[in-house]
């Protein structure tokens, strides 16, 4: 299957960006995107905080259909992915985050602490996933039945039917 849409990935991890920890989430996200008809135009690993916002802004300039982040959504002092994402969102989709927290909470009670955001930045769907492989898998499972419809809606090629 030829990918029809472009995607970008931002991993927020100070340790992985420094090379002291190997990120396991980007490969999971990239494989999921490919399975769902997306070509990953770029995946970057950056330290938590302001570098996340800079990466999101730069990648949005390329106009991907989807931009997924992983990490930086918890309560640690340097977890700032939602704050770095919010300025780029033109519309928020709180129902998606509610569904992610609800699904994750069935296995991992602390998943309700995720402060991630979901929304649109122009014609791009943006989602903050947790920083753990399990959290990423849970989030992508929730997103699977929605992603095609979300992109079609943003492209203006699918009405509400």
Phi, psi and omega in degrees: 000129179277126178301135182258337185232153177264152178220160176224153183227135174237122175257121179262101180205111180298318181293317180292322179296328179277352180085008181269355183212134180270122179292132178252352186276321181302316178297324177296315181294316181298318179296317179298315180300315179300316178300333183258017173085027179245144171260127179280108181285330177196141173231127182234148174245122183228158175296155176300157175098214185305326178301333177295312179299318179296319180295316179300312180301315181295316182291326177296332178300333179281354176066042178293155174289327183222139172230116180250136174246159175220130177102161175075022183253003183269208185253000179300152183305328181263007175283102185227016182302316178299319179294327179282336181276319188310317182297339182271343184280128175270333176215138176263151178238076185297333180299327179293316179293324176299318180294321179296314180295320180296315181294316180293325182295340178291330179255323186230099184306328182287353179297339178291350178278351180298131180255015184303160179240156171226143179177195180239146172237092189066240180262014181255132172274130182238134180219132174265114175263158175298171183266003179257148177304320179296317178296322177296313179301314179299315180296317180292328177297322177292321184286333186311308182284354184256331194300319180297317180293319178302310183295319178299318178299315181292332178277349181077020183255004182213121175279196188283009183279000000 
